Amino acid sequence: KQPLIENIEICLEKGEILTLIGPNGAGKSTILKSITKQLALLGGTVYLGDQDIGQMSGNELSQNMAVVLTEKLRTEMMTCEEVVATGRYPYTGKFGILSDTDRQAVAEAMEPVHVTTLKNKDFSKISDGQRQRVMLARAICQEPEIIILDEPTSYLDIKYKLDFLSILQEMRKKKELTVVMCFGTPQEIFKEGYTEKLFSIETGSFDERSESMELEPVKGKPEVFVIAGNGSGRNTYRRLQREGIPFATGILFQNDLDYPVAKALAAKVIGTAAFEPITEEALTEAKQCINACERVICCREHFGTLERENQELFDYAKSCKKQIETGR
């Protein structure tokens, strides 16, 4: 009976989007359920316009507010179109009979979230991501002034995440829709290795920081040494992987654009700490690796002032009479 947070005051103008961000257990969902009358208030008041929502009937509230929560909707042999159509019930009267206007609203709500092709499918037999989009269509179908969403992009892949958020932005602009939604923290969601563990990725890799998704590296002793940096080497790394050629690369700073792809695809990466001078040990290791490789690919047209050692590697490869390719 100890409150987690107190003295909450939120005020939104019509057409604004508010996002609550915080880790699990911080109280985000509790706030949303309090706003939507799913939890009784322990204190304070929630107003929609100048009306206290505690004094509004369920039907009246549903005509003004739509809710999409993470809990899965339980349906009995309902198609996706029928689920979306339940968003019209605040307008249909006691018998729930849809008018032509209602059916048009259902069709128009399904189109922007790309679920029209699912309309005749059993709602209980589609994927979690598809269910999430159907539930958004149902909320849109209510034609509310405000929409409440709890973890709205859960289960959606990156394409539909962007589509989903773009739809909300467009509705905000065109219909002055007000949006309140909550997310976990990016630090919680995009910890290194989280995605690979979550989806049991065993072939290839995914880097949360760069959102780089790569195939399996080629196993074996490096045949090629790649001098890269500043994002210049990524296409070469991927080409060598497609050609089945194991390679080494360096010397890369660990915050370099090339580093996540190199780490995923190279047989050997010679890296160094960001914002620190390149060590003599790293330079020696890179030269030894060049000695063992058949050829060298240099992806840099020129080297910066902090890349003296990579310039030295290039000159060293030439002095060793290595076959050298240039270009990106």
N, C-alpha and C positions, 0 to 999 in steps of 0.2 A: 504493500500500500504506500510505497514511497514513489512520488512522481519522478520520472526521469528528466523531464524538462518542464519548465513553468513559464508563465508570462509570454505566451506565444501571441504575436500580433502580426497578421498577414493582411495586406490590403492590395487588391488588384483592380486596375482599371479595365474596362471592357476591351477585349482584344489583346490583352497581355498574356505572355507565357511565363510561368513560374516553375522552376525546377528545384526540388528538394534533393540535396545530395548528402549521403552519409552511409556509414557501414550498417550491416545487419544489426537489428536490435536498438538502433538509435531513436526510433519512434516515428519514422516517416510514414509507415502504413497506418499507424494509430492516428496520426494527424488526418490522413486522408479519410479514414473510416469515420472519424468524428465529424469532418466536414460534410460527409454524405449521409449522416444519420444512421450509419450501421453500428456505431457505438454511442451510447448515451454520454453526454457531456458531464464531466465532473465539476465544471465551472465554466463561466464565460458564455458567449453567444456567437453564433454564426449567422451572418446576414447575406442574403442574395438580393442585391439592390437594396431596397429599404425594408425588405421582409425578413423576419426571423424565421429561419428554415424549420425551427422547432414547431412553429405554428402552421406550417404548410402541409397540405395533404400529400400522400405519396404520389398521387397522380399529378398534382400541381408541380411538385418538385421534379418529377420525371420529364415534364415538358420543358424544364429549364436546365436540368443537369443530367449528363450521361456519365456513366462510371465503367471503367475497364480495369478490373483487378486481376491479380495473378492466379486467383483460384480458378480451377477448371470448371466450366459449366457442365452440369450433368443433363444430358438430353436423352430422350427415348425415341429413337427412330425419326429424328428430325433432320431434314436436309439443311444445308448451309443457308439456302435462301430463306427457309422458314425461321432459322435462328435470327438472321438479320431482320426479318419482318417483325419479330417481337419488339423491336425498337419503335414500332408504330403504335403499340398497345395504349400508350397514354392518350392517343387521339381517336381510337376506334370505338369507344363506348364499351358497354358491358359484355357484348357478345364477341368482341375481337374480330369483327368482319372487316377485311381490308377493302377500301375503295380503290378506284382506278388511280386516284392521286397517291394513295398509300403505296400501291404497287410500283408506281413510277419512282417514288422516293426510295424504295428498296433497291431498284435497279440502279439508280443514280448513286446510291451509297456504296454499292459493290464495285462499281467501275474503277474509281481512283485507287482502291487498295488491291486491285488485281485479283479479285475472287469471283468474278462473273463466271468463269469456267468451272468453278466448284459448286455452282448453285444447286445442282441436283445430287451432289454427293452427300453421304451420311456424315453429319458433323462429327460424330464420335470416331470416325475411321480416317480422318485426315491428320496431317502432321501437326505438331505443336505450333510451329511457325504459321501454318495456314489457319489454325484455329485463332491465333492472335489477330490475324488480319480480318477474319470474319467478325470477331468481337469488336474491332474498331469500326467495321462497316455498320454493325448494329448501333454503335454509339452515334455515328454520323447520321444514321437513319432517324434518330430521335429529334434531329434538328435542335439541339440544345444551345443555350447561351454559353454554358461552361462545360468542359469535359475534364474528368478526373481520371488519371492513369497511374497505375502502380507498376513500376518496372515495365514500361510499355514495349520495349524492344527485346524483351526476353524471348528466346527461341528463334529470333529472326537472324538470317544471315546478313552480311554487310550490305548487300544490294537492297534488301527490303528494309533494313534499318534506315538507310538514307531515304528511300521512298516514303517510309512511314513519317519521318520527321519533316520531309518536304511537304507532305500532305497537310500536316498540322500547321506549318507555316503559311501555306496557301489559304487554308480555311481561316486562319487568323486575319489575313489580309482581306479576303473577299467577304467574309461573313462576320468579322469582328468576334470570332470565337475566342473565348478565354480558356486557357489551358493550365492545369496544375498537374505536374507529374513528378515522380520520384525515381531516383537511380541509386545504386551503390556507388562507392567512390571508384574512380578510375584506378587508383592504386590497388584497390581490393580486387578489381576485375581483371586488370592487365598485369598481374605479377608475372615475372619471368617463369615460364613453364606451365602456367595455369591452363592455357588453352590446350596444350598438348596432353595434359593430364585429363582435362575435362572431356575431351573428345577421343581419348585413347589413341592419339596419333602415334603410329608405329613406323610408318613409311613417310619419309620427308620430315619437314619441320615448319614451325610457325613462330616468328619472332614478334612478341607483343608490342615492343617499343617501335619497331619500324613497320609492323604489319606485313613483313616479308614472308611469303609462303613459298617454300622451295622443295624440290624433289630430293631423293636420296643422293648423297655424294658418291662419286666413283671411288671404289676401294682400290688400293694398290700404291706402289711407290710412285711419287710425283715424277712426271715426265716433262712437265713444263713449269717454269717459274714466272709468275705474273707480277709485274711492278705496277701498282695501281694507286688508288686514293682519291678522295673527294668525289666518290661515286662513279669514277671513270672505269672501274673494273667489272661492274655487275654483269653487263652484257657478255663480256668475255668469259666470266666464270660460268654463266649459264650455257654458252656455246660449247665450252669444253665439256661440261657435264653431259650435254646432249650427244656429243661426239664420243663419249665414253673414255675421256682422257683424264687420268688423275693429275692434279696440279697442286702446286704450293704457291702461296702469295705472301707478300709483305713489302716493307714493314708498314703495318697499318695501326693508326691510333684506334683505340677501342671505341671512340665516339665517331669514327669516320663512317660516312654513308655506305662504304663498301663492306664494312666489317660484318654486319649480320649475314649478308649473302655469302661472304667468304667463309664465315664460321659454319654455315650450313652445307656448303658445297665443296670446299677445299679439302684435300687429303692432309694438308698441313698449313696452318696460319701462323705467321710470325707477327705477333702483335705487341703493342706497347701501351702503357697507361696514357690516358688522355691528359693533355696539358703538361706532360713531363718530357724531358729530353730523351731522345732515342739512345738506348744504352749501347755500349761497345759489344756487350754479349749478344744483343739482338742483331747487330750488324754482322758479327762473325757468323752467327747461326744462318743468316740469310745468304751470306757468301758461300758457306758450305753447301747449302741447299742448291744454289745456282750451279756449283761444281757438279752435283749429282744429276742435274736435269739436262735433257737433250737440247732444249731451246728456251728462249726467254721472250715473253711478250711484254712490251712496255706500253701501257695505256695512257701515259702522260705525255702531253706535248711540251710541257715545261714544268719545272719543280719550284715550289714556293720556298721562302726563306727558312721555314722550319723542316724542310725535306732534304737537307743537305745529304743525309745518309742514303736516301733513295736515289739521288743523283749519283752518289758514289757507287751504288749497286749497279746502276746502268752502265757507268764507265767501266766497272769491274767486269761485267758480262762482255763488253766489247773487247777488253784486254784479254779475256779468256778465249776469244774467237768463237763465242757461242753464236748460234743462229738466232738472230734477233728480228722479231716482228714488231711493228709499231701500229698504232691506231686503236680505236675504241670498239 
